[in-house]
Amino acid sequence: MPSNCLLFNNMFDPNSVDLKRDPAFFIDIKEQVEDIGNEFGKVEKVWVEQAAGNVWMKFNKSDIPAATKTLMALNQRYFDQRLIIVSYVPENVYNSKVKER
C-alpha cells in the first residue's frame, strides 16, 4: 500500500564499510539518497541503518506521489553494483524504527 515512507534495502554491505578509508561513507549515502528523493518532492528525513545496509526515507505526510515516483525510479536499480529494493513502509513502522536520531 502506498505510503510517504520508503525503505531502501541492500544499499551497501555493512561488513565492507571502512570508515578509516572513507570516514564520510554514511553521510555520503544519506546525501545521495536525499538528493534523489528531493528530485521528486520534499524529503523530510533520511536515516542510514548502518548495521543493516538499509536506508529509510520519509516525505511529507501528504506527499505520497513523491514517494511513489522515487520508488518507481529506484526500485530494482543498481547502486554501487548492488541491486536495491525499494518498498513502501507504513508511517507508524517508520516512526517506530527511525527515532529522532
C-alpha positions in Angstrom: 0.0 0.0 0.0 1.4 3.4 -0.9 2.9 5.5 1.9 5.0 8.6 2.3 7.8 6.4 3.8 10.3 4.2 1.9 12.8 1.6 2.8 15.8 1.0 0.5 17.2 -2.5 1.1 20.7 -3.7 0.1 22.2 -0.2 -0.3 25.6 -1.4 1.0 27.3 -4.2 2.8 27.9 -3.0 6.4 30.7 -5.6 6.7 32.7 -3.9 4.0 32.4 -0.3 5.1 35.9 1.0 6.1 35.4 4.3 7.9 39.2 4.8 8.2 39.5 4.9 4.5 36.1 6.7 3.9 35.0 8.4 7.1 32.1 10.2 5.4 30.7 6.9 3.9 27.3 7.1 5.7 27.0 10.8 5.2 27.6 10.4 1.5 24.9 7.6 1.3 22.4 9.8 3.1 23.1 12.8 0.9 22.9 10.8 -2.3 19.5 9.3 -1.4 18.2 12.6 -0.1 19.2 14.4 -3.3 17.4 11.8 -5.5 14.3 12.0 -3.3 14.3 15.8 -3.5 14.1 15.5 -7.3 10.5 14.1 -6.8 9.3 16.0 -3.7 10.3 17.4 -0.3 12.2 14.8 1.7 11.6 15.3 5.5 14.2 12.8 6.7 16.7 10.2 5.6 18.2 7.7 8.0 21.0 5.3 7.2 20.7 2.0 9.1 24.4 1.4 9.4 24.3 -2.1 10.8 21.9 -3.5 8.2 22.8 -1.7 4.9 19.4 -0.1 4.6 18.2 3.5 4.1 14.9 4.8 5.4 13.3 7.9 3.8 10.3 10.0 4.8 8.4 12.5 2.7 5.8 15.0 3.9 2.6 13.1 5.0 0.7 14.4 2.1 3.4 13.7 -0.5 2.7 10.0 -1.3 3.1 10.9 -5.1 6.7 11.9 -4.4 7.4 8.6 -2.6 5.7 6.7 -5.4 7.9 8.4 -8.1 11.0 7.7 -6.0 10.1 4.1 -5.6 9.4 3.7 -9.4 12.7 5.4 -10.3 14.9 3.4 -7.9 13.3 0.1 -7.2 15.4 -2.8 -8.6 18.1 -0.5 -9.9 21.8 -1.0 -9.2 23.6 1.2 -6.8 27.3 0.6 -6.4 26.9 -2.8 -8.1 24.2 -3.8 -5.7 20.6 -4.4 -6.7 18.5 -2.3 -4.4 14.9 -3.0 -3.5 12.7 0.0 -2.5 9.4 -0.6 -0.7 6.7 1.4 1.0 6.7 1.4 4.8 3.7 2.5 6.8 4.5 5.7 8.7 3.9 4.1 12.1 6.5 1.4 11.2 8.9 4.1 10.0 8.4 6.1 13.2 9.0 3.1 15.4 12.2 2.2 13.6 13.6 5.8 13.0 13.5 7.6 16.3 14.8 11.1 16.5 18.4 10.3 15.6 
